[in-house]
C-alpha cells in the first residue's frame, strides 16, 4: 500500500507541476530600423544616375548599363557637409563639388563651376 500511495502522490505532484504557470518568457523586442547617417550609401539624381559614397570613395554610374561616369573621393567636413573631388570619365575633367545633407534623404550639391543639383537617397 505504501508503494501505491507514493505512485499516486508522485502522479498528483507531476500533474500539479504541469498546471503551475511557468515563468514568463521575455517577448522578443523588434529592432528599430537602421537609419542611414551621413552620406554613406547610394543616391540618385532626377535622371536616375546612381552615385555611391563608400568609405571615402565616390562613384557615379548609369542604371541601364552600370557604366561608370565619374569617380573620386569625398571627405565629410562636418556632419552635414561633404566635399567631393571627382574626375568625369565622360568629359575627362576634374572638379570639386560641395554637398549639404539637408535631410537624411536629400543631398544638395554645388559644383565648383556653379551648377547645382540634388540627390535623393536610393533605398
N, C-alpha and C positions, 0 to 999 in steps of 0.2 A: 504494500500500500504506500509505503514511503516513496518508492520509485515512481509510482503513478502520480502522486502529489507533486513531486519535483518536475515531472514532464508537463503537467497542467500549469504549474507556476511559470515554468520556462516559456511555454507557449503563450500564456497570457502576457508575460513580460515582453515578449517579442511583438505581440500584437499592439500593445500599448506604445512601444517604442516607434512602431510604424505610424501610429496616429499622431505622434507628437510633432509639432511644427519644427521643421529644420531651420537652422539659422538662415536668414535671407541671403541670397547670393547678390553681390553687388551688380547692379544693372550696368551694362556697357555704356560708356559715355561717347556720344557721337563726336568725332573730331571736327573741330572748326575748319572750314575750308581754308586752305593756304592762300593768303592774299599776296599777290605779287608786290614786291617792293623795289624801288629803283627802276632802272630801265632794262634789267636783265630779261631776256626772252625775245619773242617775235612781235613785230609791229608791222602794220600795213598802211599804205597810203591810199588815197581815193582811187588810184588806178590799179590797185591790187598788188603792187610791188611789195615784197616782204623784206623787211630789214630785221636783222638779228643782232642782238647785243649779247655777247657771251664772254665772260672773264676777260674783259678789256679788248676783245676783238669785235669788229663791226663788219657785217656783210650785207649786201643788198642783192636780191635775186628775183628773177621773174617767176611767176606762179605757173606758167604753162610749160616752160622747158627747164626751169630751175637754173637758168643761165645766170652766172654772177655778173652783176652790172658794176658794182663798186665794192671796195674792201678797204679796211683801215683799222684804226684803233680808236678807243674812246677812254676818257677819264672823267669820273664824277668830280666836279669841282665843289659841289655841295650836295646835300640830299636831294635837291630838286633841279640842279643844273648839270648838264653833260656837255663836254667838248669833244667833237669827233674830228679826227684828222683822217681824210679818206682820199682814195685815188679812184677816179672814174675810169673803168676799163673801156667804156664806150668812147668817151671824149679824150682819154689819155691826159687828164688834168688832175691836179691835186687841189684840194680845198679844205677849208676848216668850216665846220658847222657847229653852232651853239644851239642847244636844245633846252627847253624848260619843261619839266614834268608838272603840268598844271593839274592833273588828276592822275590816279593810278592807271587810267586807261587812255590818257591823251598826252601826247608829247608835241609841243610847238617848237619848230626849228627855224633858224635863220642862217643862211649860208654867208660866207664872207663876201660874196657878190651882192648880198642884199635880198636874195629871193627867200620867200617864206613858204613853209609847208607844215602840215600837221600829220602825225602818225597816230594810229589807234592800236592799242594793244590787241594782238592777234591771239585768240584763245584756241 
